[in-house]
């Protein structure tokens, strides 16, 4: 069983200035590394956050991530940390762009990528309509990556509302699941904490959820409250509403202990649904 390790989740207030956003990420990762973090995570839309789909498309990086991704790889290498880049927006060769998470090893190599599967096509309580699928091409592949501490499952933001994805990741061995997010303030107040705790409890997995916070260009408001939740549903760290960094010491043995004590991942059964309506 792997040893305990320290993780850090950044909480950012990114806008539409890529250089400023990249500087904030670099500063946060350097601070986290200086405080002993071995795995550092950034939120969804780390380097570009605007409520306008047009602005996001125009600001999307080249398909290979270009200089921005290369800079993040060097950041991981120079900081000697594993880096989960919550997401970058990338051109795809078609009108819609990709929303892609990157897991970068401490030597700077890209270990895994994940394209957000579920699109945030909703009407918020105040009547605001968001149609993420009009600007973003959904992914089609769930992803688990090997790390020095165990298996890590990758998800992004709105994926959080689809428990079958997390179940599949856990049943394939994921012990830690990442949920980099830019959760809307209105829905975050109602659901963020409950959903993250539920995903941790259901799957006896650590949930690592870096987040965006505050006001963003294009009249976008995000909830903040980056969270680290343990496999029993205990919140180990909560970033509140302002930019900052949260830390927790992660014990892979706790995942094994809880899954042994309550092996619900092994208890799924086939069933049919009878509709008497």
Legacy VTK file of the C-alpha trace (Angstrom):
# vtk DataFile Version 3.0
C-alpha trace
ASCII
DATASET POLYDATA
POINTS 277 float
0.000 0.000 0.000
1.305 3.403 -0.963
2.348 5.953 1.621
0.395 8.981 2.783
0.879 12.027 0.561
-0.027 15.702 0.684
-2.359 17.240 -1.872
-3.310 20.856 -2.533
-6.318 22.264 -4.395
-6.090 25.787 -5.795
-9.075 28.104 -5.724
-8.754 30.742 -8.443
-10.594 33.739 -9.868
-9.528 33.470 -13.503
-10.710 35.828 -16.223
-10.062 36.279 -19.935
-6.391 37.333 -19.603
-4.408 34.159 -20.250
-1.062 35.596 -19.101
-2.524 36.790 -15.792
-4.275 33.484 -15.230
-1.099 31.530 -15.970
0.830 33.702 -13.527
-1.747 32.996 -10.811
-1.473 29.250 -11.451
2.319 29.377 -11.320
2.271 31.314 -8.057
-0.236 28.930 -6.515
1.636 25.799 -7.553
4.933 27.216 -6.276
3.340 28.061 -2.919
1.703 24.641 -2.635
4.947 22.870 -3.496
6.757 24.993 -0.915
4.255 23.805 1.671
4.946 20.162 0.927
2.231 19.305 -1.588
3.091 16.395 -3.872
-0.092 16.522 -5.958
-1.468 19.970 -6.862
-4.790 20.533 -8.620
-6.164 23.583 -10.443
-9.831 24.300 -11.332
-11.765 23.938 -14.556
-10.955 26.677 -17.102
-7.657 27.389 -15.344
-6.250 29.707 -18.021
-9.433 31.195 -19.543
-12.741 31.892 -17.807
-15.429 33.973 -19.517
-19.186 33.612 -19.610
-19.201 34.209 -23.378
-18.926 31.071 -25.501
-17.592 33.213 -28.346
-14.761 34.559 -26.165
-13.903 31.065 -24.991
-13.791 29.749 -28.559
-11.657 32.650 -29.754
-9.258 32.215 -26.826
-8.941 28.438 -27.156
-5.432 27.018 -27.389
-4.087 25.060 -30.328
-4.953 21.341 -30.226
-1.543 20.447 -28.757
-1.874 23.004 -25.950
0.911 25.152 -27.387
3.181 27.225 -25.189
0.652 27.298 -22.352
0.689 23.526 -21.860
4.471 23.445 -22.278
4.720 26.074 -19.541
2.555 23.983 -17.220
4.685 20.915 -17.904
7.789 22.896 -17.004
6.005 24.162 -13.889
5.377 20.592 -12.713
8.969 19.647 -13.475
10.554 22.657 -11.754
8.218 22.384 -8.742
8.738 18.605 -8.525
4.999 17.967 -8.133
2.324 16.013 -9.926
-0.030 18.597 -11.431
-3.671 18.103 -12.327
-4.569 20.964 -14.663
-8.324 21.164 -14.135
-9.011 22.027 -17.739
-7.734 23.891 -20.760
-9.917 24.878 -23.708
-8.557 23.615 -27.016
-9.365 23.969 -30.692
-10.506 20.702 -32.256
-10.624 21.310 -36.008
-14.366 21.898 -35.848
-16.508 24.761 -34.572
-16.812 23.416 -31.050
-13.826 23.291 -28.701
-12.679 20.698 -26.153
-12.659 21.145 -22.380
-9.697 18.955 -21.402
-8.095 18.039 -18.087
-4.394 17.107 -17.965
-2.514 15.015 -15.436
1.190 15.905 -15.553
3.852 13.915 -13.700
6.637 15.487 -11.647
9.032 14.987 -14.578
6.769 17.106 -16.810
5.320 14.252 -18.854
1.597 14.254 -19.630
0.339 11.027 -18.058
-3.355 11.293 -18.983
-5.969 13.592 -20.471
-9.724 13.651 -20.053
-12.350 15.525 -22.087
-15.437 16.547 -20.108
-18.241 14.143 -20.996
-21.373 15.854 -19.686
-22.379 19.259 -21.036
-23.920 21.910 -18.781
-27.128 22.621 -20.736
-29.396 24.095 -18.069
-31.714 26.874 -16.993
-30.595 28.411 -13.700
-33.060 29.397 -10.945
-32.931 33.051 -12.059
-33.912 32.040 -15.603
-30.445 32.347 -17.153
-29.938 29.754 -19.874
-26.549 28.088 -20.412
-25.951 25.721 -23.337
-22.423 24.393 -22.991
-22.935 21.958 -25.856
-23.211 24.850 -28.300
-19.532 25.730 -27.713
-17.962 22.483 -26.446
-17.559 19.038 -27.952
-18.302 16.389 -25.301
-15.810 13.673 -24.522
-16.627 9.992 -24.858
-14.025 8.238 -22.695
-13.760 7.840 -18.918
-10.167 7.926 -17.706
-8.199 6.378 -14.838
-4.489 7.133 -14.458
-1.733 5.531 -12.409
0.049 7.752 -9.878
2.754 6.958 -7.313
0.016 6.711 -4.666
-2.685 4.750 -6.462
-5.260 5.056 -9.226
-6.792 8.448 -9.985
-10.104 8.935 -11.811
-10.646 12.127 -13.801
-13.920 14.089 -14.080
-14.873 17.750 -14.570
-17.562 19.917 -12.926
-21.025 18.987 -14.321
-19.941 15.339 -14.446
-20.576 15.486 -10.697
-24.317 15.052 -11.296
-23.868 11.687 -13.007
-23.117 9.138 -10.274
-22.762 6.202 -12.674
-19.527 7.743 -14.003
-18.022 7.807 -10.502
-19.264 4.294 -9.814
-17.561 3.037 -12.953
-14.292 4.756 -12.035
-14.352 3.342 -8.497
-15.235 -0.165 -9.642
-12.262 -0.023 -11.988
-10.001 0.773 -9.050
-9.939 4.575 -8.751
-9.073 5.519 -5.164
-8.978 9.294 -5.723
-11.331 11.142 -8.073
-10.699 14.686 -9.269
-13.534 17.163 -9.847
-12.000 20.454 -11.052
-14.909 22.865 -11.331
-16.304 26.288 -12.103
-19.599 25.564 -10.361
-22.280 28.211 -10.820
-22.960 30.184 -7.662
-26.725 29.590 -7.714
-26.499 25.816 -7.985
-23.376 25.615 -5.853
-25.136 27.020 -2.821
-27.775 24.323 -3.089
-25.877 21.247 -4.248
-22.053 21.452 -4.290
-21.226 20.120 -0.833
-23.961 17.468 -0.897
-22.961 16.080 -4.291
-19.254 15.903 -3.506
-19.858 14.192 -0.177
-22.268 11.756 -1.822
-19.753 10.798 -4.524
-17.121 10.184 -1.833
-19.433 8.086 0.342
-20.982 6.067 -2.496
-17.604 5.074 -3.858
-15.414 5.068 -0.727
-12.987 7.345 -2.567
-11.199 10.602 -1.867
-12.758 13.462 -3.824
-10.404 16.303 -4.793
-12.289 19.335 -6.081
-10.369 22.541 -6.900
-12.721 25.386 -7.806
-13.242 28.799 -9.347
-14.652 31.583 -7.198
-16.049 35.085 -7.528
-17.021 37.269 -10.482
-15.761 36.598 -14.008
-16.094 38.378 -17.358
-19.291 37.698 -19.277
-21.470 37.965 -16.153
-20.305 34.618 -14.787
-20.389 33.931 -11.046
-18.811 30.876 -9.451
-19.321 29.398 -6.011
-15.814 28.635 -4.779
-15.579 26.233 -1.825
-12.865 24.001 -3.244
-13.182 20.804 -1.210
-11.192 17.743 -0.248
-13.468 14.951 1.005
-12.350 11.641 2.485
-13.855 8.202 1.673
-16.196 8.371 4.668
-17.636 11.722 3.537
-15.680 13.890 5.959
-14.713 17.292 4.567
-10.984 17.606 5.206
-10.642 21.131 3.782
-12.940 23.858 2.430
-11.563 26.965 0.695
-14.558 29.204 1.341
-15.355 31.961 -1.161
-11.997 33.684 -1.791
-8.950 32.660 -3.857
-6.502 30.497 -1.923
-5.130 26.999 -1.414
-6.382 24.098 0.688
-4.337 21.083 1.794
-4.927 17.601 3.112
-2.845 14.531 3.865
-4.259 11.622 1.870
-3.962 8.056 3.160
-4.573 5.419 0.468
-4.902 2.771 3.181
-8.075 4.508 4.377
-9.721 3.761 1.024
-8.893 0.074 1.351
-10.080 -0.021 4.961
-13.457 1.566 4.225
-14.030 -0.533 1.100
-13.278 -3.658 3.112
-15.581 -2.594 5.943
-18.432 -1.596 3.608
-17.881 -3.343 0.253
-20.851 -1.797 -1.551
-18.850 -1.536 -4.789
-19.137 -5.327 -4.958
-22.864 -5.448 -4.223
-24.406 -4.031 -7.402
-27.099 -6.356 -8.786
-28.964 -6.423 -12.085
-32.606 -5.442 -11.931
-35.507 -4.440 -14.103
-37.888 -1.529 -13.734
-41.648 -2.133 -13.660
-43.710 0.834 -14.787
-47.230 0.789 -13.379
-48.211 4.160 -14.769
LINES 1 278
277 0 1 2 3 4 5 6 7 8 9 10 11 12 13 14 15 16 17 18 19 20 21 22 23 24 25 26 27 28 29 30 31 32 33 34 35 36 37 38 39 40 41 42 43 44 45 46 47 48 49 50 51 52 53 54 55 56 57 58 59 60 61 62 63 64 65 66 67 68 69 70 71 72 73 74 75 76 77 78 79 80 81 82 83 84 85 86 87 88 89 90 91 92 93 94 95 96 97 98 99 100 101 102 103 104 105 106 107 108 109 110 111 112 113 114 115 116 117 118 119 120 121 122 123 124 125 126 127 128 129 130 131 132 133 134 135 136 137 138 139 140 141 142 143 144 145 146 147 148 149 150 151 152 153 154 155 156 157 158 159 160 161 162 163 164 165 166 167 168 169 170 171 172 173 174 175 176 177 178 179 180 181 182 183 184 185 186 187 188 189 190 191 192 193 194 195 196 197 198 199 200 201 202 203 204 205 206 207 208 209 210 211 212 213 214 215 216 217 218 219 220 221 222 223 224 225 226 227 228 229 230 231 232 233 234 235 236 237 238 239 240 241 242 243 244 245 246 247 248 249 250 251 252 253 254 255 256 257 258 259 260 261 262 263 264 265 266 267 268 269 270 271 272 273 274 275 276
